[in-house]
Amino acid sequence: MTDLRDLYQEVILDHNKSPHNYREMTDATRMALGYNPLCGDKMKLYAKIEGDRIADVTFQGSGCAISKASASIMTDAIKGKTLAEAEALYGKFHDLLTGPPDVKADGAGLGKLAVFSGVREFPARVKCATLAWHTLQTVLKNTQDVAKTE
């Protein structure tokens, strides 16, 4: 196995076992639901927005290890960011997972999120890894839609 694959497995397992920011937020200013109809993953994302900054963000839900780990790392990555910075990070992460298979994945600027580059080899798992991010889009837009991965 490559070092990146080993790291990928380690990070996924660690964040699945002990997800960061996994709790209800009773004083959230925004909340969104996410659903992956392909595998049944469900997520609730809570955010406390102060001005144009994400002061706090948490999640709850049920799903596979990739879905939970992605949400855990995403909440760490966007906490304290402006809405525009979170939107830009969404774009980079989405590009990492959905880029053409013949182009090497570029995880620059993504920190721990770069370990998800291997997911692009498994199209069905891309939806698992992006569920939290689609739900984040709903939070950022402040709509009442249920985020879906389709």
N, C-alpha and C positions, 0 to 999 in steps of 0.2 A: 504493500500500500504506500501511496505517496504521503509525504508529510502533511499536505493540505487535507487529504482525505482523513488521515488520523485525527488532525485537529478538528475537522468538520464533525466527525463522530463524537469526539470528546466534548466539544462545545454543545452540540445538540443534546447529548445525554445529560450533561450538567444542568443546562437550562430547563430541560424537561423535568428532571428530578427536583430541582429547587429553582423554580422560575422567579425572577426578580419582578417586583411590583405587581404581584398576583394577589389582588384584594379588591374589594368594593371600595369606592370612594364616595362617601356620603355627601361631601361638599363639592362634588364635581359641577362645573358650569356647563359642560357638554358631555353627552354620552351617545354612543352609537353601537348598533348591533351588527355583527358580521356573520355570514353563513356560507359555507362551502358545500353546495348541493352534491358535489361529486363524491365526497367522503363523509359528510355529515358534521364536519367541524363547526363549532359555534363559538362566538366570541362576543364579549361586551367590553367596550373600551371606554374608560372614563378619563376626562381631562379637566384640569383646572386651568383656565385661560385667564391670564392677567395682562390686560392691554393686548399686545400682539405676541406675547410670550407664553409658552407652555410651562407653567409653574410646576405642575405635577401631572403624571399620567400613570394609570394602572389598568389592569385588565382582569377578567375572569372568563372562564369558559371551559369547554371540553373539546378535545381534539387530539390529533396525533402529536408525536414528539416534535416534528418539524414545525408544525403550526404554533405550538406552545413556545418552543425555543425562539422562533422568529419574533413572536410578540414580546417575549421577555427582553431580548436584545434590542428590539425596536424601542421599547419604553425607556430603556437606559439611554439609548442614542438620542432621543428627541427631547428628553426632559431638560428644560432650561433653554431650549432653542426657540427662535421666533417661528411664527407660522410659516413664513417664507423659507426659512432654513429647513423646517420639517418637510415642506413641499419639495424642496430641492433634493433632500435626502431620499424621499420617496422615488423621485425620478431616477436617481443613480442606482438605487436598489432594484427598481423595476428593470432598468436597462441591463443590469448585471444578470438577472435571471431570464430575461426574454431576448437577449441578443442572439444574433445568428450563430448557429453551432460551429461554423467554420472560422469565427472570429474569437480570439482568446478573450476570456472574461477579464474585465478590468475592475478590480475591487478597490482601486485607489480612492482614498477619502472615505471609505466605509468602515474602517476599524474592524471590529469583530464580525460585522455583517458580511465581510468578504468571504467568510468560510462557507456561505451559502452558494458560492459560485458553482459548486458541483451539482447543485439541484437542477440547473438548466439542462443537464443530460437526461433528466427524468420529467418529461412534460406534465405528467399527472401530479407530481410533487411540487411543481412550481405554484400551483393553486394553494397548496398547503402553506408554503412559505410566504405567499403574498396576502393571505387572508387578513392578517393584522394591518397590513399596509393599506388595503382597500378600505378597511374599517377606519383607519386614520384619515383617509380622504374624506369620508363622511363627517368625521369630527371637524376637520379643517374647514369644510364647506358649511358646517353647522346646519345640515339638513336632517330630516327625520327618516330618510331612506334606510333600508337594511342593505348593508354592503354585501355584494356577492362577488364571487371569483369568476363568474362567467361573463 
